[in-house]
Amino acid sequence: WYVGGWQCAAGLVATLLPVFLSSAALAPMARWVDARLAPGPLLQAATLACVPLTLVYAFAFLCSSLFDSTARAVGTAVALTAAMFLLAVATPWRRLSFFYHYDMVAFGNLLQGGPFLWEAAAWTLAAAWTLPAAALWRLQRRDI
């Protein structure tokens, strides 16, 4: 648990930190093109962008715990993420995909002062916490 937990935490920070750093750089750069970006909505949009990234990382971490082969783990994680994206874009069952709630309209509304998607974020984060817990349990069982 200890090593796997630290690996999960470090990977999650490495995944999410660039989102916040690049978003923080947008506000000063917007002045160069005579645009205005309020820091509050920008931070909310960055937070909303991190929610599905957290779930994608959780999928990848779970896949890495299920397979001994790196190629098989990466291939499965990529296939699951691509399937979720295609489900959100191209099928009548788009509500089953976690990408459904995170389209560009939601981010545009949020940047213009619209509401944060609390319910979608809560469900996605619940899944994102469950998958690494299952992965850590699997790693503990596999290493016995």
C-alpha positions in Angstrom: 0.0 0.0 0.0 2.7 2.4 1.0 4.8 2.4 -2.2 1.7 2.1 -4.5 0.0 4.9 -2.6 3.0 7.2 -3.1 3.3 6.2 -6.7 -0.4 7.0 -7.2 -0.1 10.4 -5.5 3.0 11.4 -7.4 1.5 10.4 -10.7 -1.7 12.4 -9.9 0.3 15.5 -9.0 2.3 15.1 -12.2 -0.9 14.8 -14.2 -2.8 17.7 -12.6 -0.1 20.3 -11.9 0.4 21.3 -15.5 -3.3 22.1 -15.8 -3.2 24.6 -12.9 0.2 26.1 -13.9 -0.9 26.7 -17.5 -4.2 28.1 -16.4 -2.4 30.5 -14.0 -0.3 31.7 -16.9 -3.4 32.5 -19.0 -4.6 35.5 -17.0 -1.4 37.6 -17.5 -1.1 36.5 -21.1 -4.7 37.5 -21.8 -3.7 41.2 -21.3 -1.4 41.0 -24.3 -4.3 40.4 -26.6 -6.7 42.8 -24.8 -8.8 40.1 -23.3 -10.0 39.8 -19.8 -10.0 36.6 -17.9 -11.1 36.7 -14.3 -9.0 34.5 -12.0 -12.0 32.9 -10.3 -13.7 31.4 -13.3 -10.3 30.4 -14.7 -9.5 28.5 -11.5 -12.9 26.8 -11.6 -12.4 25.8 -15.2 -9.0 24.4 -14.4 -10.5 22.5 -11.5 -13.3 21.1 -13.7 -10.6 20.1 -16.3 -8.8 18.2 -13.6 -11.8 16.1 -12.6 -11.9 13.9 -15.7 -8.1 13.8 -15.8 -8.2 12.4 -12.3 -10.5 9.6 -13.5 -8.4 8.9 -16.6 -5.4 8.6 -14.3 -7.3 6.3 -12.0 -8.2 4.1 -15.0 -4.5 4.0 -15.9 -3.4 3.2 -12.4 -6.0 0.4 -12.1 -4.9 -1.1 -15.4 -1.3 -1.0 -14.3 -2.2 -3.0 -11.2 -4.2 -5.6 -13.3 -1.5 -6.5 -15.8 2.2 -7.4 -15.5 2.9 -6.2 -19.0 3.3 -2.4 -19.4 2.1 -2.5 -23.0 -1.0 -4.4 -22.0 -1.8 -2.0 -19.2 -1.2 1.1 -21.4 -3.2 -0.4 -24.2 -6.2 -1.2 -22.0 -6.1 2.2 -20.4 -6.0 3.9 -23.8 -8.8 1.7 -25.1 -11.0 2.4 -22.1 -10.5 6.1 -22.4 -11.0 6.2 -26.1 -14.2 4.1 -25.7 -15.5 6.5 -23.1 -14.8 9.5 -25.4 -16.4 7.8 -28.4 -19.4 6.9 -26.3 -19.8 10.6 -25.3 -19.5 11.9 -28.8 -21.0 9.4 -31.2 -23.8 7.3 -29.5 -27.2 7.8 -28.1 -25.8 6.4 -24.8 -23.6 9.4 -24.2 -24.8 10.0 -20.7 -23.0 6.8 -19.7 -19.6 8.3 -20.4 -17.9 10.5 -17.9 -16.8 12.8 -20.7 -20.5 13.7 -21.3 -20.5 16.3 -18.6 -17.1 17.9 -19.6 -17.8 19.3 -23.0 -16.5 22.7 -24.3 -19.9 24.3 -23.7 -19.6 23.5 -20.0 -16.1 25.1 -19.9 -17.3 28.1 -21.9 -20.2 28.7 -19.5 -17.9 28.4 -16.5 -15.5 30.9 -17.9 -18.3 33.3 -18.4 -19.4 33.0 -14.8 -21.8 30.0 -15.2 -22.3 27.4 -12.5 -19.7 24.8 -11.5 -20.9 21.2 -12.3 -20.8 20.0 -8.7 -22.9 16.9 -9.2 -20.9 15.6 -12.2 -17.6 16.5 -10.4 -18.7 14.7 -7.2 -19.7 11.5 -9.1 -16.5 11.5 -11.2 -14.3 12.1 -8.1 -16.1 9.3 -6.3 -15.2 6.9 -9.1 -11.7 8.4 -9.3 -11.1 7.6 -5.6 -12.6 4.1 -5.9 -10.5 2.9 -8.8 -7.1 3.6 -7.1 -8.3 2.0 -3.9 -9.1 -1.1 -5.9 -5.7 -0.9 -7.6 -3.9 -0.6 -4.3 -5.9 -3.6 -3.0 -5.0 -5.5 -6.1 -1.3 -4.6 -5.8 -1.3 -5.8 -2.2 -3.0 -9.1 -3.2 -0.7 -9.6 -6.2 2.5 -9.1 -4.3 1.7 -11.7 -1.6 
